[in-house]
Amino acid sequence: MTGRPLSTTRRQLATLVGSGAMTFRCDVAQGAIGLPVIVQWWCQVPMAQMASSVSRLRSEPSVRQVVSMPGSPTSW
């Protein structure tokens, strides 16, 4: 399908996975396992700590999405 030899594809995938540039994940349908799988966290982070907070969240493989909503919670 890719037009590349299987050995080349295997080698390139191994390089990507080995370097951390590519990872695999498996998502499941919540209804299929009968357990809740969605978690939402709401937090306030001072601007001075925003970069370190983002860095920490990026290092968590289980985090799928992070959304920033600037302003005070009462304005949301």
Biotite code that builds the C-alpha atoms (Angstrom):
import biotite.structure as struc

atoms = struc.array([
    struc.Atom([0.000, 0.000, 0.000], chain_id="A", res_id=1, res_name="MET", atom_name="CA", element="C"),
    struc.Atom([2.797, 2.470, 0.751], chain_id="A", res_id=2, res_name="THR", atom_name="CA", element="C"),
    struc.Atom([4.850, 1.562, -2.295], chain_id="A", res_id=3, res_name="GLY", atom_name="CA", element="C"),
    struc.Atom([7.854, 0.892, -0.041], chain_id="A", res_id=4, res_name="ARG", atom_name="CA", element="C"),
    struc.Atom([9.539, -2.399, 0.708], chain_id="A", res_id=5, res_name="PRO", atom_name="CA", element="C"),
    struc.Atom([8.360, -4.026, 3.932], chain_id="A", res_id=6, res_name="LEU", atom_name="CA", element="C"),
    struc.Atom([11.892, -4.032, 5.372], chain_id="A", res_id=7, res_name="SER", atom_name="CA", element="C"),
    struc.Atom([12.244, -0.270, 4.763], chain_id="A", res_id=8, res_name="THR", atom_name="CA", element="C"),
    struc.Atom([8.888, 0.438, 6.385], chain_id="A", res_id=9, res_name="THR", atom_name="CA", element="C"),
    struc.Atom([9.777, -1.692, 9.414], chain_id="A", res_id=10, res_name="ARG", atom_name="CA", element="C"),
    struc.Atom([13.146, 0.030, 9.807], chain_id="A", res_id=11, res_name="ARG", atom_name="CA", element="C"),
    struc.Atom([11.647, 3.524, 9.526], chain_id="A", res_id=12, res_name="GLN", atom_name="CA", element="C"),
    struc.Atom([8.865, 2.741, 11.995], chain_id="A", res_id=13, res_name="LEU", atom_name="CA", element="C"),
    struc.Atom([11.396, 1.297, 14.436], chain_id="A", res_id=14, res_name="ALA", atom_name="CA", element="C"),
    struc.Atom([13.450, 4.489, 14.157], chain_id="A", res_id=15, res_name="THR", atom_name="CA", element="C"),
    struc.Atom([10.407, 6.707, 14.777], chain_id="A", res_id=16, res_name="LEU", atom_name="CA", element="C"),
    struc.Atom([9.187, 4.659, 17.745], chain_id="A", res_id=17, res_name="VAL", atom_name="CA", element="C"),
    struc.Atom([12.700, 4.290, 19.193], chain_id="A", res_id=18, res_name="GLY", atom_name="CA", element="C"),
    struc.Atom([13.301, 8.042, 19.095], chain_id="A", res_id=19, res_name="SER", atom_name="CA", element="C"),
    struc.Atom([9.965, 8.820, 20.740], chain_id="A", res_id=20, res_name="GLY", atom_name="CA", element="C"),
    struc.Atom([8.780, 10.752, 17.677], chain_id="A", res_id=21, res_name="ALA", atom_name="CA", element="C"),
    struc.Atom([5.960, 8.243, 17.249], chain_id="A", res_id=22, res_name="MET", atom_name="CA", element="C"),
    struc.Atom([3.915, 6.397, 19.822], chain_id="A", res_id=23, res_name="THR", atom_name="CA", element="C"),
    struc.Atom([0.926, 4.105, 19.671], chain_id="A", res_id=24, res_name="PHE", atom_name="CA", element="C"),
    struc.Atom([-2.244, 4.337, 21.670], chain_id="A", res_id=25, res_name="ARG", atom_name="CA", element="C"),
    struc.Atom([-5.432, 2.385, 21.936], chain_id="A", res_id=26, res_name="CYS", atom_name="CA", element="C"),
    struc.Atom([-8.680, 4.181, 22.635], chain_id="A", res_id=27, res_name="ASP", atom_name="CA", element="C"),
    struc.Atom([-11.780, 2.272, 23.605], chain_id="A", res_id=28, res_name="VAL", atom_name="CA", element="C"),
    struc.Atom([-15.451, 3.045, 23.379], chain_id="A", res_id=29, res_name="ALA", atom_name="CA", element="C"),
    struc.Atom([-16.730, 3.757, 26.871], chain_id="A", res_id=30, res_name="GLN", atom_name="CA", element="C"),
    struc.Atom([-19.840, 1.648, 26.307], chain_id="A", res_id=31, res_name="GLY", atom_name="CA", element="C"),
    struc.Atom([-17.766, -1.374, 25.286], chain_id="A", res_id=32, res_name="ALA", atom_name="CA", element="C"),
    struc.Atom([-15.943, -1.697, 28.609], chain_id="A", res_id=33, res_name="ILE", atom_name="CA", element="C"),
    struc.Atom([-18.669, -0.625, 31.008], chain_id="A", res_id=34, res_name="GLY", atom_name="CA", element="C"),
    struc.Atom([-16.411, 1.742, 32.934], chain_id="A", res_id=35, res_name="LEU", atom_name="CA", element="C"),
    struc.Atom([-16.036, 5.512, 32.717], chain_id="A", res_id=36, res_name="PRO", atom_name="CA", element="C"),
    struc.Atom([-12.906, 6.503, 30.823], chain_id="A", res_id=37, res_name="VAL", atom_name="CA", element="C"),
    struc.Atom([-13.330, 10.278, 30.566], chain_id="A", res_id=38, res_name="ILE", atom_name="CA", element="C"),
    struc.Atom([-11.783, 12.589, 33.141], chain_id="A", res_id=39, res_name="VAL", atom_name="CA", element="C"),
    struc.Atom([-11.871, 16.369, 33.138], chain_id="A", res_id=40, res_name="GLN", atom_name="CA", element="C"),
    struc.Atom([-9.645, 18.506, 35.327], chain_id="A", res_id=41, res_name="TRP", atom_name="CA", element="C"),
    struc.Atom([-10.237, 22.192, 35.896], chain_id="A", res_id=42, res_name="TRP", atom_name="CA", element="C"),
    struc.Atom([-7.392, 24.125, 37.421], chain_id="A", res_id=43, res_name="CYS", atom_name="CA", element="C"),
    struc.Atom([-6.039, 27.633, 37.715], chain_id="A", res_id=44, res_name="GLN", atom_name="CA", element="C"),
    struc.Atom([-2.365, 28.171, 36.975], chain_id="A", res_id=45, res_name="VAL", atom_name="CA", element="C"),
    struc.Atom([-0.547, 31.452, 37.534], chain_id="A", res_id=46, res_name="PRO", atom_name="CA", element="C"),
    struc.Atom([0.924, 32.824, 34.298], chain_id="A", res_id=47, res_name="MET", atom_name="CA", element="C"),
    struc.Atom([4.418, 32.521, 35.774], chain_id="A", res_id=48, res_name="ALA", atom_name="CA", element="C"),
    struc.Atom([3.915, 28.746, 36.009], chain_id="A", res_id=49, res_name="GLN", atom_name="CA", element="C"),
    struc.Atom([2.112, 28.247, 32.693], chain_id="A", res_id=50, res_name="MET", atom_name="CA", element="C"),
    struc.Atom([5.150, 27.063, 30.689], chain_id="A", res_id=51, res_name="ALA", atom_name="CA", element="C"),
    struc.Atom([6.213, 24.521, 33.314], chain_id="A", res_id=52, res_name="SER", atom_name="CA", element="C"),
    struc.Atom([2.624, 23.302, 33.675], chain_id="A", res_id=53, res_name="SER", atom_name="CA", element="C"),
    struc.Atom([2.275, 22.809, 29.925], chain_id="A", res_id=54, res_name="VAL", atom_name="CA", element="C"),
    struc.Atom([5.606, 20.982, 29.827], chain_id="A", res_id=55, res_name="SER", atom_name="CA", element="C"),
    struc.Atom([4.481, 18.642, 32.597], chain_id="A", res_id=56, res_name="ARG", atom_name="CA", element="C"),
    struc.Atom([1.145, 17.920, 30.915], chain_id="A", res_id=57, res_name="LEU", atom_name="CA", element="C"),
    struc.Atom([2.878, 17.202, 27.606], chain_id="A", res_id=58, res_name="ARG", atom_name="CA", element="C"),
    struc.Atom([5.025, 14.576, 29.314], chain_id="A", res_id=59, res_name="SER", atom_name="CA", element="C"),
    struc.Atom([1.946, 12.601, 30.395], chain_id="A", res_id=60, res_name="GLU", atom_name="CA", element="C"),
    struc.Atom([1.128, 9.998, 27.735], chain_id="A", res_id=61, res_name="PRO", atom_name="CA", element="C"),
    struc.Atom([-2.436, 9.627, 29.026], chain_id="A", res_id=62, res_name="SER", atom_name="CA", element="C"),
    struc.Atom([-3.293, 13.300, 28.414], chain_id="A", res_id=63, res_name="VAL", atom_name="CA", element="C"),
    struc.Atom([-5.107, 13.650, 25.092], chain_id="A", res_id=64, res_name="ARG", atom_name="CA", element="C"),
    struc.Atom([-6.130, 17.305, 25.074], chain_id="A", res_id=65, res_name="GLN", atom_name="CA", element="C"),
    struc.Atom([-5.332, 20.452, 27.025], chain_id="A", res_id=66, res_name="VAL", atom_name="CA", element="C"),
    struc.Atom([-7.352, 23.620, 26.578], chain_id="A", res_id=67, res_name="VAL", atom_name="CA", element="C"),
    struc.Atom([-6.439, 27.002, 27.977], chain_id="A", res_id=68, res_name="SER", atom_name="CA", element="C"),
    struc.Atom([-9.166, 29.484, 28.778], chain_id="A", res_id=69, res_name="MET", atom_name="CA", element="C"),
    struc.Atom([-7.568, 32.796, 29.797], chain_id="A", res_id=70, res_name="PRO", atom_name="CA", element="C"),
    struc.Atom([-9.379, 35.041, 32.185], chain_id="A", res_id=71, res_name="GLY", atom_name="CA", element="C"),
    struc.Atom([-11.135, 34.503, 35.491], chain_id="A", res_id=72, res_name="SER", atom_name="CA", element="C"),
    struc.Atom([-13.459, 31.504, 35.910], chain_id="A", res_id=73, res_name="PRO", atom_name="CA", element="C"),
    struc.Atom([-16.398, 33.829, 36.474], chain_id="A", res_id=74, res_name="THR", atom_name="CA", element="C"),
    struc.Atom([-15.987, 35.208, 32.945], chain_id="A", res_id=75, res_name="SER", atom_name="CA", element="C"),
    struc.Atom([-16.342, 31.793, 31.312], chain_id="A", res_id=76, res_name="TRP", atom_name="CA", element="C"),
])
